[in-house]
Amino acid sequence: MSKNTFHLVSLGCAKNTVDSDSMAQLLLRDGYLSMDDPDQAAVLIVNTCGFIGPAKEESYRVLGELAKSKQSGQVLIAAGCLTQRYGVEVAQKVQGIDGILGTRRWMDIVQVVKEVRKGPRPEPLYHLPEAATVVGSDEKDALRISVAGASAYIKVADGCRRPCAFCAIPLIKGTAVSRPVESIINEARKLRDVGVRELVLIAQDTTDYGHDLGMKDGLAILLEQLTDSVPDMDWIRIMYAYPGYVTDRLIEVMATRKQILPYLDMPLQHAHPKTLYRMKRPSNIDWVHKTLGKMRGTISDLAIRTTFLVGYPGETDEEYQALYDFVNEIRFDRVGAFQFSFEPGTTSEPLGDPVPVEVKQERYERLMELQQTISLQVNQSYVGKTLDVLIEGFDNGISIGRSYRDAPEIDGMVFVEGQANIGDIVPVRITGAMAYDLTGVLAQKLIQI
């Protein structure tokens, strides 16, 4: 086992993946080598997720497994969201952790590793400075990106200032801090130069971008400057928009800038005003109807992804039925759903967790069965059409990729007969539809016949 080696496990969402890749950049820059096998690494790092119950359980499981198998000379560092919020508890629950690093100070990973490796200590090193109330102002020139093939995530901001009652992210991340436009454009240019074809813009709330910088319509301004500065970037995708902040200017920019995909991820969480009010979320359902209608009328072939939370405290049968009927009416392209997870310390804590587990499960299953039917019908409407597909793999005579309707990791795939070059964007004639995926053939092949 070489001294300057590390093994990093990244858990949770794409935003966490960016933090993990940024930490890895700093370690590599300091002379460390990344190892796929934890047994071959001197430094073990787990970038944890602490968003909801199942994510916390996974983080504890992975930490426990690495702690149990830790060899002499290895150190284990727990980083990320779970440790930011439950640092001491994490160290008590998992024996064998040598260092605790919060998500707000990921950029101090090299310093923490050096300190931990000085020798045995009676308790773990805690690096959770109280002054670190924001992120983004001290990134040590690390690129805030994560590259996967021909796609890359760029984190445009971190933290959140929204008051959602069920969410612990503001407690974990702090308030919203936007990154400078120039930094984001610089990263986009570097990604283009190494062959990236798709940029995925992420933040806890992308539509809040620039508020702390004094910008109005900050996301729209960022997109205008980004498309002007990197006109040869093929696809730009927007994730994690917040209801009520999709402005007319943003809609216009999405409609007129061809690089910006006609795709928007906008988690709505619920559709009954009383539930949304208890969630401390925007509860104007009329705005949602009007805005979705305006977007669909302005942006050609718009694909909309959203997320809903079922079983929130006080959710009645009537409130749930309103959500069910809303999904049936709006016919989203993609829907993700979660069951409410009780989070101590959030403003929903006094509400408890009164909805029975079996009721949550039944509501979740009903909603997803409905969406599966809708997704199949929407997908079937694409049969016979031609879509551009970003090819990401090839196996057993089939090329695998994504269309503009499919965000990385969370949406569907397009399975294409024959071989296309990985990293190319190719026209595909859609020949078949499943609930989440499409099948097709290369359009050039059809022309040749």
RAZIUR-V141545 format. One record per residue. N is the residue number from 1. PSI is psi in whole degrees, 0 to 359 (999 if undefined). OMEGA is omega in whole degrees, -180 to 180 (* if undefined). BURIAL is b if it has 24 or more other ideal C-beta (glycine too) atoms within 12 Angstrom, else e. Layout:
# RAZIUR-V141545
n=[N & N]
psi=[PSI & PSI]
omega=[OMEGA & OMEGA]
burial=[BURIAL & BURIAL]
This chain:
# RAZIUR-V141545
n=[1 & 2 & 3 & 4 & 5 & 6 & 7 & 8 & 9 & 10 & 11 & 12 & 13 & 14 & 15 & 16 & 17 & 18 & 19 & 20 & 21 & 22 & 23 & 24 & 25 & 26 & 27 & 28 & 29 & 30 & 31 & 32 & 33 & 34 & 35 & 36 & 37 & 38 & 39 & 40 & 41 & 42 & 43 & 44 & 45 & 46 & 47 & 48 & 49 & 50 & 51 & 52 & 53 & 54 & 55 & 56 & 57 & 58 & 59 & 60 & 61 & 62 & 63 & 64 & 65 & 66 & 67 & 68 & 69 & 70 & 71 & 72 & 73 & 74 & 75 & 76 & 77 & 78 & 79 & 80 & 81 & 82 & 83 & 84 & 85 & 86 & 87 & 88 & 89 & 90 & 91 & 92 & 93 & 94 & 95 & 96 & 97 & 98 & 99 & 100 & 101 & 102 & 103 & 104 & 105 & 106 & 107 & 108 & 109 & 110 & 111 & 112 & 113 & 114 & 115 & 116 & 117 & 118 & 119 & 120 & 121 & 122 & 123 & 124 & 125 & 126 & 127 & 128 & 129 & 130 & 131 & 132 & 133 & 134 & 135 & 136 & 137 & 138 & 139 & 140 & 141 & 142 & 143 & 144 & 145 & 146 & 147 & 148 & 149 & 150 & 151 & 152 & 153 & 154 & 155 & 156 & 157 & 158 & 159 & 160 & 161 & 162 & 163 & 164 & 165 & 166 & 167 & 168 & 169 & 170 & 171 & 172 & 173 & 174 & 175 & 176 & 177 & 178 & 179 & 180 & 181 & 182 & 183 & 184 & 185 & 186 & 187 & 188 & 189 & 190 & 191 & 192 & 193 & 194 & 195 & 196 & 197 & 198 & 199 & 200 & 201 & 202 & 203 & 204 & 205 & 206 & 207 & 208 & 209 & 210 & 211 & 212 & 213 & 214 & 215 & 216 & 217 & 218 & 219 & 220 & 221 & 222 & 223 & 224 & 225 & 226 & 227 & 228 & 229 & 230 & 231 & 232 & 233 & 234 & 235 & 236 & 237 & 238 & 239 & 240 & 241 & 242 & 243 & 244 & 245 & 246 & 247 & 248 & 249 & 250 & 251 & 252 & 253 & 254 & 255 & 256 & 257 & 258 & 259 & 260 & 261 & 262 & 263 & 264 & 265 & 266 & 267 & 268 & 269 & 270 & 271 & 272 & 273 & 274 & 275 & 276 & 277 & 278 & 279 & 280 & 281 & 282 & 283 & 284 & 285 & 286 & 287 & 288 & 289 & 290 & 291 & 292 & 293 & 294 & 295 & 296 & 297 & 298 & 299 & 300 & 301 & 302 & 303 & 304 & 305 & 306 & 307 & 308 & 309 & 310 & 311 & 312 & 313 & 314 & 315 & 316 & 317 & 318 & 319 & 320 & 321 & 322 & 323 & 324 & 325 & 326 & 327 & 328 & 329 & 330 & 331 & 332 & 333 & 334 & 335 & 336 & 337 & 338 & 339 & 340 & 341 & 342 & 343 & 344 & 345 & 346 & 347 & 348 & 349 & 350 & 351 & 352 & 353 & 354 & 355 & 356 & 357 & 358 & 359 & 360 & 361 & 362 & 363 & 364 & 365 & 366 & 367 & 368 & 369 & 370 & 371 & 372 & 373 & 374 & 375 & 376 & 377 & 378 & 379 & 380 & 381 & 382 & 383 & 384 & 385 & 386 & 387 & 388 & 389 & 390 & 391 & 392 & 393 & 394 & 395 & 396 & 397 & 398 & 399 & 400 & 401 & 402 & 403 & 404 & 405 & 406 & 407 & 408 & 409 & 410 & 411 & 412 & 413 & 414 & 415 & 416 & 417 & 418 & 419 & 420 & 421 & 422 & 423 & 424 & 425 & 426 & 427 & 428 & 429 & 430 & 431 & 432 & 433 & 434 & 435 & 436 & 437 & 438 & 439 & 440 & 441 & 442 & 443 & 444 & 445 & 446 & 447 & 448 & 449]
psi=[119 & 146 & 314 & 65 & 151 & 154 & 122 & 127 & 125 & 123 & 158 & 211 & 178 & 330 & 322 & 324 & 321 & 315 & 318 & 314 & 327 & 319 & 318 & 320 & 314 & 321 & 317 & 320 & 332 & 5 & 6 & 156 & 141 & 134 & 135 & 329 & 118 & 333 & 341 & 5 & 139 & 331 & 124 & 129 & 132 & 116 & 101 & 164 & 138 & 27 & 307 & 170 & 306 & 325 & 320 & 318 & 319 & 319 & 315 & 322 & 313 & 317 & 317 & 319 & 317 & 323 & 321 & 325 & 5 & 133 & 168 & 132 & 347 & 148 & 148 & 124 & 126 & 122 & 174 & 200 & 315 & 317 & 329 & 322 & 326 & 44 & 303 & 319 & 319 & 314 & 326 & 323 & 327 & 104 & 136 & 0 & 133 & 334 & 146 & 121 & 125 & 163 & 335 & 343 & 39 & 329 & 354 & 17 & 318 & 316 & 317 & 317 & 314 & 320 & 317 & 327 & 3 & 341 & 172 & 147 & 155 & 335 & 164 & 154 & 123 & 120 & 78 & 63 & 132 & 332 & 345 & 73 & 347 & 167 & 165 & 339 & 348 & 78 & 5 & 36 & 17 & 136 & 136 & 61 & 162 & 120 & 132 & 97 & 233 & 8 & 154 & 138 & 138 & 124 & 115 & 341 & 167 & 162 & 174 & 140 & 10 & 152 & 20 & 125 & 332 & 353 & 134 & 0 & 315 & 327 & 326 & 312 & 337 & 187 & 170 & 133 & 120 & 146 & 152 & 144 & 319 & 321 & 318 & 317 & 320 & 317 & 321 & 320 & 318 & 320 & 317 & 319 & 338 & 12 & 8 & 135 & 340 & 127 & 133 & 111 & 126 & 156 & 174 & 327 & 98 & 330 & 352 & 3 & 133 & 352 & 316 & 347 & 4 & 17 & 139 & 137 & 42 & 320 & 319 & 317 & 316 & 315 & 321 & 313 & 326 & 314 & 328 & 323 & 329 & 68 & 343 & 11 & 126 & 307 & 138 & 123 & 141 & 128 & 157 & 53 & 156 & 131 & 138 & 348 & 14 & 98 & 166 & 322 & 320 & 316 & 317 & 318 & 317 & 326 & 331 & 342 & 109 & 336 & 333 & 118 & 144 & 66 & 133 & 130 & 114 & 92 & 119 & 335 & 321 & 178 & 3 & 128 & 322 & 320 & 314 & 323 & 316 & 330 & 349 & 42 & 161 & 127 & 11 & 92 & 332 & 320 & 318 & 312 & 313 & 317 & 317 & 320 & 318 & 317 & 314 & 330 & 338 & 322 & 113 & 136 & 36 & 133 & 130 & 128 & 143 & 172 & 141 & 153 & 121 & 154 & 20 & 146 & 128 & 359 & 112 & 170 & 321 & 317 & 317 & 319 & 325 & 321 & 313 & 313 & 324 & 313 & 320 & 325 & 312 & 326 & 68 & 152 & 317 & 139 & 131 & 147 & 147 & 152 & 142 & 134 & 120 & 126 & 108 & 143 & 341 & 165 & 351 & 356 & 317 & 339 & 343 & 208 & 65 & 341 & 122 & 148 & 317 & 330 & 316 & 313 & 317 & 318 & 319 & 312 & 319 & 316 & 317 & 329 & 319 & 312 & 327 & 318 & 316 & 314 & 320 & 315 & 318 & 316 & 321 & 333 & 347 & 352 & 130 & 345 & 165 & 128 & 143 & 135 & 129 & 114 & 129 & 350 & 173 & 133 & 128 & 47 & 4 & 128 & 143 & 131 & 191 & 145 & 181 & 340 & 357 & 109 & 151 & 142 & 330 & 340 & 197 & 185 & 164 & 122 & 121 & 127 & 135 & 180 & 128 & 156 & 131 & 132 & 349 & 152 & 115 & 148 & 132 & 129 & 120 & 127 & 345 & 157 & 139 & 182 & 322 & 340 & 164 & 158 & 155 & 183 & 154 & 130 & 325 & 325 & 320 & 319 & 320 & 326 & 999]
omega=[179 & -176 & -175 & 178 & 179 & 175 & -174 & 176 & 180 & -180 & 175 & -167 & 179 & 178 & 176 & 179 & 178 & 178 & 180 & -179 & 177 & 176 & 180 & 177 & -177 & 178 & 179 & 179 & -179 & 175 & 179 & 174 & 178 & -179 & 177 & -178 & -179 & 180 & -177 & -175 & 178 & -178 & 178 & -178 & 173 & 175 & -168 & 173 & -180 & -171 & -180 & -175 & -179 & 179 & 178 & 180 & 178 & 180 & 178 & -179 & -178 & 177 & -180 & -180 & 180 & 179 & -178 & -176 & -177 & -179 & 175 & -180 & 178 & 173 & -178 & 179 & 175 & -177 & 169 & -170 & -178 & -177 & 178 & -175 & -173 & -172 & -178 & 180 & 179 & -179 & 179 & -176 & -180 & 178 & 178 & 176 & -177 & -178 & 178 & -178 & -180 & -178 & -178 & -179 & 178 & -176 & 178 & -173 & -178 & 178 & -179 & 179 & -179 & -178 & -178 & -174 & 178 & 178 & -178 & 178 & -176 & 178 & -179 & 172 & 178 & 177 & -178 & -175 & -178 & -178 & -178 & -177 & 178 & 176 & 172 & -176 & -176 & -173 & 175 & 176 & 176 & 176 & -179 & -174 & 170 & -175 & 174 & -178 & -178 & 177 & 178 & 172 & 169 & 177 & -176 & 179 & 175 & -176 & -176 & 177 & 178 & -173 & -174 & -170 & -174 & -167 & 180 & -174 & 178 & 177 & -177 & -171 & -173 & -176 & -176 & 176 & -179 & 176 & -179 & 178 & -177 & 180 & -179 & 179 & 178 & 178 & 179 & 179 & 179 & 179 & 176 & -176 & 178 & 171 & 178 & -178 & -176 & 172 & 176 & -178 & -177 & 173 & 173 & 179 & -176 & -178 & 176 & -177 & 174 & -179 & -179 & 177 & -180 & -179 & 170 & -175 & -175 & -180 & 178 & 179 & 178 & -179 & 178 & -178 & 180 & -179 & 176 & -174 & -180 & -174 & -178 & 170 & -171 & -174 & 170 & -175 & -178 & 179 & 169 & 173 & -176 & -179 & -180 & -177 & 171 & -171 & 177 & 180 & 177 & 179 & -179 & 179 & 178 & -177 & -171 & 180 & -170 & 180 & -178 & -175 & 175 & -175 & 175 & 174 & -177 & 180 & -178 & 175 & 177 & -179 & 177 & -176 & -178 & 177 & -180 & 178 & 178 & 177 & -172 & 177 & 173 & -173 & 180 & -178 & 176 & 178 & -179 & 180 & -177 & -177 & 177 & 178 & 180 & -180 & -179 & 179 & -175 & -175 & -177 & 174 & -177 & 173 & -178 & 172 & 175 & -179 & 178 & 179 & 179 & 178 & 177 & -178 & 179 & 180 & 180 & 175 & 180 & 180 & 178 & -179 & 177 & 176 & -179 & -179 & 179 & 179 & 179 & -178 & -172 & 177 & 177 & 176 & -176 & 177 & 169 & 180 & 178 & 171 & -177 & 178 & -178 & -179 & 177 & 178 & 176 & -179 & 175 & -176 & -180 & 180 & -179 & -179 & -168 & -177 & -178 & -179 & -178 & 177 & 176 & -177 & -179 & 180 & 178 & -177 & 178 & -178 & -178 & 174 & 176 & -178 & 178 & 177 & 180 & -179 & 178 & -180 & 178 & 179 & 180 & 180 & 179 & 179 & -177 & 178 & 177 & 179 & 171 & -176 & 175 & -175 & -176 & -180 & 179 & -179 & 175 & 175 & -178 & 172 & -175 & -179 & -179 & 172 & 178 & -177 & -171 & 174 & 180 & 170 & -172 & -177 & -174 & 179 & 172 & -180 & -170 & 177 & 178 & -174 & 172 & -177 & 177 & -178 & 177 & 171 & -172 & 176 & -178 & 175 & -175 & -177 & -178 & -178 & 171 & -176 & -176 & -174 & 177 & 172 & -179 & 178 & 178 & -176 & 179 & -180 & 179 & -179 & -179 & 180 & *]
burial=[e & e & e & e & b & b & b & b & b & b & b & b & b & b & b & b & b & b & b & b & b & b & b & b & b & b & b & e & e & e & e & b & e & b & b & e & e & b & e & e & b & b & b & b & b & b & b & b & b & b & b & b & b & e & b & b & e & b & b & b & e & b & b & e & e & b & b & e & e & b & e & e & e & b & b & b & b & b & b & b & b & b & b & b & b & b & b & e & b & b & b & e & b & b & e & b & b & b & b & b & b & b & b & b & b & b & b & b & b & b & b & b & b & b & e & b & b & e & e & e & e & e & e & b & b & b & b & b & e & e & e & b & e & b & b & b & b & e & b & e & e & b & b & b & b & b & b & b & b & b & b & b & b & b & b & b & b & b & b & b & b & b & e & b & b & b & b & b & b & b & b & b & b & b & b & b & b & b & b & b & b & e & b & b & b & e & b & b & b & e & b & b & e & e & e & b & b & b & b & b & b & b & b & b & b & b & b & b & b & b & b & b & b & e & b & e & b & b & b & b & b & b & b & b & b & b & b & e & e & b & e & e & b & b & b & b & b & b & b & b & b & b & b & b & b & b & b & e & b & b & b & e & b & b & b & e & b & e & b & b & b & b & b & b & b & b & b & b & b & b & b & b & e & e & b & b & e & b & b & e & b & b & b & e & b & e & b & b & e & e & b & b & e & e & b & b & e & e & b & e & b & b & b & b & b & b & b & b & b & b & b & b & b & b & b & e & e & e & b & b & e & b & b & b & e & b & b & e & e & b & b & b & b & b & b & b & b & b & b & b & b & b & b & e & e & b & e & b & e & e & b & e & b & e & b & e & e & e & e & b & e & e & b & b & e & b & b & b & e & b & b & e & e & b & b & b & e & b & b & e & e & b & e & e & e & b & b & b & b & b & b & b & b & e & e & e & e & b & b & b & b & b & b & b & b & b & b & b & b & b & b & b & b & b & b & b & b & b & e & b & e & b & b & b & b & b & b & b & b & b & b & e & b & e & b & b & b & b & b & b & b & b & b & e & e & e & e & e & e]
